[in-house]
Every structure is written in structure tokens, then in C-alpha cells.
Amino acid sequence: MKSNQFKLSGLSCEACTKIIKKRVERLPDISGVNVDVQGNLEIMANRNLDKSEVITALKDTDYKVF
């Protein structure tokens, strides 16, 4: 199991975290997602995730990965 860490911007409430979690969980090989309002995103997966995969998962939202 690998822990993939990313930083996000654009979050303002708990609803934001739920949207992000729902979208990221759709990626292949994901076993868990933790996200907080401060923009800390941790994705547990069976592989290393590329930043571009997270960007694609959050496409058409106001959330940015950096």
C-alpha cells in the first residue's frame, strides 16, 4: 500500500472534502482517501499516483492540485 500526498487549493467547507473524496475514489486501485479543509489530500493506493491523475479527477471543479 502506498500513501500518495498532494496539496489542494479552493476548499472552503466540509462539502468540498466530500466532493473531492468521491471523485478521487473513482481512480483505479484506490483503497482510501483522506482530505481536509486545509487542502491536505492523502490517497492510499496499490501504486504511485501521478499528479495528472488527480488533476483529471478534479476536472471541472474549482479545486487545484499543486
Stockholm file with secondary structure:
# STOCKHOLM 1.0

chainA/1-66         MKSNQFKLSGLSCEACTKIIKKRVERLPDISGVNVDVQGNLEIMANRNLDKSEVITALKDTDYKVF
#=GR chainA/1-66 SS CEEEEEEEECCCSHHHHHHHHHHHTTSTTEEEEEECTTCEEEEEESSCCCHHHHHHHTTTSSCEEC
#=GC SS_cons        CEEEEEEEECCCSHHHHHHHHHHHTTSTTEEEEEECTTCEEEEEESSCCCHHHHHHHTTTSSCEEC
//
